[in-house]
Amino acid sequence: MAEKIISVKDLNLIGVGTTIEGKIRSQGSMRIDGKLVGEVAVSENIAIGITGDVEGNITARNITVGGKVRGNIHAGEKLVFEGKASIKGDVRAAKLIVDEGASFDGNCRMTDQRQQG
């Protein structure tokens, strides 16, 4: 009988009306529609919904921001600011997409992590 490989790359959700304080680490992906005060680092993707509010640094492979972020953002691959996004902090990403209407106050460095030694 073959063994099943269990993936730890699940989706974690912080819902509307929920506030979390502290550091979050995950091997999977995350969606934030509530409030997070602290640092979050995931190995896959993070989506900050339109009601999402993050006060702290964010690190992930791909990041999409639709709500508010006050902190530095580091995307290993792609970073997307949607039309109602409000970002105050420095960002670093290989690819940056900014939709019309997004607000960004900070510095930007575009680097491809795969090309750096």
C-alpha positions as CSV (number, residue, x, y, z in Angstrom):
1,M,0.0,0.0,0.0
2,A,1.4,3.4,-1.0
3,E,1.9,6.0,1.6
4,K,0.1,9.3,1.3
5,I,2.2,12.4,1.4
6,I,0.6,15.1,3.6
7,S,1.1,18.6,2.3
8,V,1.7,21.4,4.9
9,K,1.0,24.0,2.3
10,D,-2.5,24.7,3.5
11,L,-4.4,28.1,3.4
12,N,-4.5,29.9,6.8
13,L,-7.2,32.6,7.2
14,I,-7.5,35.5,9.6
15,G,-11.1,36.6,9.2
16,V,-12.9,39.9,9.4
17,G,-13.3,41.0,13.0
18,T,-10.3,39.0,14.2
19,T,-7.2,40.7,15.7
20,I,-3.9,38.8,16.2
21,E,-0.8,40.2,17.8
22,G,2.6,38.5,17.5
23,K,4.7,36.6,15.0
24,I,3.3,34.2,12.5
25,R,5.3,31.6,10.5
26,S,3.7,29.1,8.0
27,Q,4.9,26.7,5.4
28,G,1.6,27.3,3.5
29,S,-0.3,30.3,2.2
30,M,-2.3,32.9,4.2
31,R,-5.2,35.3,3.6
32,I,-5.7,38.2,6.0
33,D,-9.1,39.9,6.1
34,G,-8.8,41.0,9.8
35,K,-6.1,42.8,11.7
36,L,-2.5,41.6,12.4
37,V,-0.1,43.5,14.6
38,G,3.2,41.8,14.3
39,E,5.4,40.0,11.7
40,V,4.2,37.4,9.2
41,A,6.4,35.1,7.1
42,V,5.0,32.3,4.9
43,S,6.8,30.2,2.4
44,E,4.0,30.5,-0.3
45,N,1.5,33.3,-0.9
46,I,-0.1,36.0,1.2
47,A,-3.3,37.9,0.3
48,I,-4.3,41.0,2.3
49,G,-8.0,41.5,1.6
50,I,-9.7,44.8,1.2
51,T,-10.6,44.7,4.9
52,G,-7.2,43.5,5.9
53,D,-4.9,45.6,8.1
54,V,-1.3,44.7,8.9
55,E,1.0,46.6,11.2
56,G,4.3,44.8,10.7
57,N,6.7,43.3,8.2
58,I,5.5,40.7,5.6
59,T,7.6,38.1,3.9
60,A,6.3,35.6,1.3
61,R,6.9,34.3,-2.2
62,N,4.0,36.2,-3.8
63,I,2.0,38.9,-2.0
64,T,-1.2,40.7,-3.0
65,V,-2.3,43.7,-1.0
66,G,-5.9,45.0,-1.2
67,G,-6.1,46.6,2.2
68,K,-3.7,48.4,4.5
69,V,-0.1,47.6,5.4
70,R,2.2,49.7,7.7
71,G,5.5,47.9,7.5
72,N,8.1,46.5,5.1
73,I,7.2,44.0,2.5
74,H,9.5,41.4,1.0
75,A,8.2,39.3,-1.9
76,G,10.5,36.7,-3.3
77,E,8.8,36.8,-6.6
78,K,5.7,39.0,-7.2
79,L,4.1,41.9,-5.3
80,V,0.7,43.3,-6.3
81,F,-1.0,46.4,-5.0
82,E,-4.7,46.4,-5.8
83,G,-6.7,49.6,-6.5
84,K,-7.7,50.3,-2.8
85,A,-4.4,49.3,-1.2
86,S,-2.6,51.6,1.2
87,I,1.0,50.8,1.9
88,K,3.4,52.7,4.2
89,G,6.8,51.1,4.2
90,D,9.6,49.8,2.1
91,V,9.1,47.0,-0.5
92,R,11.4,44.5,-2.2
93,A,10.2,42.3,-5.0
94,A,11.4,40.8,-8.3
95,K,8.1,41.9,-10.0
96,L,5.9,44.8,-8.9
97,I,2.3,45.5,-10.1
98,V,0.5,48.6,-9.0
99,D,-3.1,49.1,-9.9
100,E,-4.5,52.5,-10.4
101,G,-5.8,54.0,-7.2
102,A,-3.3,52.2,-4.9
103,S,-1.4,54.4,-2.4
104,F,2.3,53.7,-1.7
105,D,4.6,55.7,0.6
106,G,8.1,54.2,0.8
107,N,11.1,52.9,-1.1
108,C,11.2,50.1,-3.6
109,R,13.9,47.7,-4.6
110,M,13.3,45.3,-7.4
111,T,15.6,42.3,-7.3
112,D,15.2,38.7,-8.5
113,Q,16.2,36.4,-5.7
114,R,16.9,33.6,-8.2
115,Q,19.6,35.5,-10.0
116,Q,21.5,36.5,-6.8
117,G,24.3,34.3,-5.6
